[in-house]
Amino acid sequence: MILYLKHNKIDKKRWDKCVAKNSLHLPYAYSWVLDILHPNWNALINKNYEIVMPLPYKTKMGFKILTQSPWLQQLGIFSSVEENNYVLQQEIYNAFFNKIPTYYFKQYFRLNSSNTAFNQLSKYTISHRNNQVLELNDTYEHLRKNFSKNTKRNINKAEKNDLKLDKNIALSELLNLYKTFIFPKQKFITESDFKDLKLLLTEISNRNRGFIWGVRNNKNNLLCANFFWQEKSRIISLLPSSSNKGKENLAMFFLLNELIKSFAQKAFVLDFEGSSVENIARFNKSWGATNEIFLEMNYFLGLK
């Protein structure tokens, strides 16, 4: 039996226990993450909290709209139990979506990459989105063989630029780098989104679930940095940011190469958190990353 629960009825301890057992090790659906980015989110659950689905929303002109923060790449249905029967998966997923209250007149989802078994959901417009991931459970030497020629060449150039890795970057320094050089180019990110980002990264840091690495030049100037969100074996590249000088000195190539060296031969996956944008996807794949598909679903007043 699937239940629709308002926010104040959700048992967050049981919820987080379910999310923690998801096979992909995705952290986006933890209650504390949703509380920051979508306060008062609602949910669908089965009666034992073995399968859950967050319903983040906002209210516009009195209407409730299901939406998703730009900092939550993949939500959808999370399960604490493995189900290998595809037909049964279809039944479960369809049942969850059919249980969504009709007063959410507009619905937008980016599902996680395990949510693929759908049918009988013709009211939704479904698009495929791309994410690139790199398995790190091999030697660095073998991983490097899968780098593109251009990436190898840029790493070699970067290593001649007198760069140094800094594993103790302050969050404020990273945010300043992002706000100065990246934020102005991201027209879809608002000031409100940036405030949410700061709250999220602060909480992740407080919970020791992430780390910030950066690259400095010989004058100790920060050229690039990134926030890596770690959930068990998954390391998510959350906020890659470079200054103009950083790009000139190929600092991000230096940073990613050092990260891969550090985590090689361990059971980790580097999640580039994107992208469907061709040039970004090409950069990610140049490190040997493979493509992972997830679904984007839209519904508006019954019109596709």
QUIWOMO-V240754 format. One record per residue. RES is the residue in one small letter. NEAR is the number of other C-alpha atoms within 12 Angstrom. D_LAST is the distance of its C-alpha to the last C-alpha in Angstrom with 2 decimals. Layout:
RES,NEAR,D_LAST ; RES,NEAR,D_LAST
This chain:
m,16,28.66 ; i,24,25.88 ; l,26,26.54 ; y,29,24.58 ; l,27,27.08 ; k,20,27.44 ; h,24,28.91 ; n,15,32.52 ; k,18,32.43 ; i,29,31.52 ; d,23,34.52 ; k,28,34.14 ; k,15,37.00 ; r,23,35.46 ; w,37,32.03 ; d,30,33.57 ; k,24,35.59 ; c,32,32.50 ; v,36,30.79 ; a,30,34.12 ; k,26,34.12 ; n,35,30.81 ; s,24,31.72 ; l,32,30.13 ; h,32,32.13 ; l,38,29.27 ; p,39,30.43 ; y,44,27.26 ; a,47,26.90 ; y,36,30.50 ; s,35,30.95 ; w,26,33.06 ; v,34,30.44 ; l,35,27.74 ; d,27,30.40 ; i,28,30.92 ; l,33,27.41 ; h,34,25.65 ; p,23,28.45 ; n,25,27.84 ; w,36,25.01 ; n,36,24.37 ; a,40,23.96 ; l,39,23.53 ; i,40,26.60 ; n,28,28.38 ; k,17,31.73 ; n,20,33.80 ; y,33,31.67 ; e,28,31.46 ; i,37,27.67 ; v,45,25.91 ; m,46,22.59 ; p,49,22.68 ; l,43,20.27 ; p,38,21.05 ; y,31,19.91 ; k,25,20.91 ; t,19,21.39 ; k,13,20.37 ; m,7,21.91 ; g,10,22.52 ; f,16,19.00 ; k,24,18.49 ; i,30,15.88 ; l,34,15.77 ; t,37,16.65 ; q,32,18.99 ; s,36,22.11 ; p,29,22.59 ; w,37,25.66 ; l,34,23.82 ; q,34,22.48 ; q,40,21.69 ; l,43,21.33 ; g,40,19.64 ; i,46,21.99 ; f,44,25.70 ; s,37,28.34 ; s,26,32.11 ; v,21,32.65 ; e,18,32.05 ; e,22,30.19 ; n,11,30.63 ; n,12,29.46 ; y,17,26.02 ; v,15,25.36 ; l,16,26.41 ; q,25,24.21 ; q,24,21.18 ; e,20,22.41 ; i,33,22.97 ; y,35,19.67 ; n,25,17.68 ; a,28,20.12 ; f,31,19.63 ; f,39,15.87 ; n,23,16.31 ; k,24,19.04 ; i,29,17.10 ; p,22,17.95 ; t,19,15.45 ; y,18,17.01 ; y,28,15.14 ; f,24,12.51 ; k,29,10.99 ; q,34,11.29 ; y,32,12.08 ; f,37,14.28 ; r,40,16.46 ; l,39,18.02 ; n,37,21.53 ; s,31,22.48 ; s,30,23.74 ; n,36,20.36 ; t,28,19.40 ; a,26,19.95 ; f,27,16.62 ; n,22,15.64 ; q,15,14.17 ; l,23,11.23 ; s,17,8.61 ; k,20,6.41 ; y,26,6.27 ; t,21,5.59 ; i,23,9.37 ; s,20,11.86 ; h,23,15.61 ; r,27,18.00 ; n,33,21.76 ; n,35,24.76 ; q,34,28.36 ; v,32,31.12 ; l,38,34.83 ; e,30,37.05 ; l,33,40.39 ; n,22,42.52 ; d,22,44.68 ; t,19,47.54 ; y,24,46.89 ; e,17,48.66 ; h,18,46.27 ; l,25,43.20 ; r,28,44.58 ; k,16,44.93 ; n,24,41.15 ; f,29,40.88 ; s,20,40.29 ; k,17,43.39 ; n,19,42.06 ; t,27,41.45 ; k,25,44.95 ; r,19,46.40 ; n,28,44.75 ; i,28,45.98 ; n,20,49.45 ; k,21,49.36 ; a,31,48.14 ; e,24,50.97 ; k,17,53.44 ; n,25,52.21 ; d,21,54.18 ; l,32,51.15 ; k,29,51.36 ; l,33,48.93 ; d,27,48.75 ; k,24,47.43 ; n,21,48.07 ; i,29,45.76 ; a,22,45.29 ; l,31,41.78 ; s,20,42.65 ; e,27,43.62 ; l,38,40.37 ; l,34,38.32 ; n,25,40.49 ; l,32,39.95 ; y,32,36.16 ; k,27,36.15 ; t,18,38.46 ; f,24,37.07 ; i,25,33.47 ; f,25,31.90 ; p,15,32.41 ; k,13,30.34 ; q,16,27.33 ; k,12,25.64 ; f,15,22.83 ; i,20,25.58 ; t,18,27.06 ; e,15,30.54 ; s,15,29.22 ; d,24,27.65 ; f,27,31.08 ; k,19,32.86 ; d,25,30.69 ; l,33,31.51 ; k,27,35.19 ; l,24,35.11 ; l,36,33.32 ; l,35,35.72 ; t,26,38.66 ; e,23,37.76 ; i,28,37.17 ; s,22,40.57 ; n,14,42.25 ; r,16,41.14 ; n,16,42.45 ; r,24,39.15 ; g,31,38.99 ; f,33,41.30 ; i,38,41.53 ; w,38,43.23 ; g,42,44.08 ; v,46,46.29 ; r,32,49.15 ; n,27,51.47 ; n,15,55.26 ; k,12,55.18 ; n,16,53.08 ; n,25,50.09 ; l,38,46.70 ; l,43,44.84 ; c,46,41.79 ; a,46,40.64 ; n,44,37.85 ; f,42,36.96 ; f,36,36.64 ; w,38,35.05 ; q,28,36.75 ; e,31,35.61 ; k,23,38.09 ; s,26,37.82 ; r,33,34.81 ; i,36,35.55 ; i,39,32.58 ; s,36,33.09 ; l,35,31.64 ; l,39,33.03 ; p,37,34.75 ; s,38,36.50 ; s,36,39.08 ; s,33,41.27 ; n,20,42.07 ; k,22,45.36 ; g,29,43.56 ; k,25,41.56 ; e,18,44.80 ; n,31,46.53 ; l,35,43.72 ; a,42,43.92 ; m,41,40.55 ; f,41,41.73 ; f,39,44.87 ; l,40,43.02 ; l,41,40.65 ; n,36,43.57 ; e,26,45.67 ; l,35,42.93 ; i,33,42.59 ; k,23,46.39 ; s,21,46.63 ; f,25,44.14 ; a,25,44.92 ; q,18,46.26 ; k,21,44.54 ; a,17,41.66 ; f,27,39.16 ; v,34,35.80 ; l,42,35.08 ; d,40,31.41 ; f,39,30.61 ; e,41,27.37 ; g,37,25.43 ; s,28,24.45 ; s,26,21.68 ; v,15,23.66 ; e,15,25.87 ; n,12,29.22 ; i,20,28.91 ; a,25,27.96 ; r,25,30.94 ; f,28,33.22 ; n,35,32.22 ; k,31,32.70 ; s,32,36.04 ; w,38,37.39 ; g,31,36.68 ; a,32,33.44 ; t,27,31.02 ; n,27,27.25 ; e,29,25.25 ; i,26,21.51 ; f,30,19.27 ; l,31,15.54 ; e,29,13.18 ; m,33,10.24 ; n,29,7.71 ; y,27,6.32 ; f,21,6.89 ; l,16,8.48 ; g,17,6.61 ; l,13,3.79 ; k,16,0.00
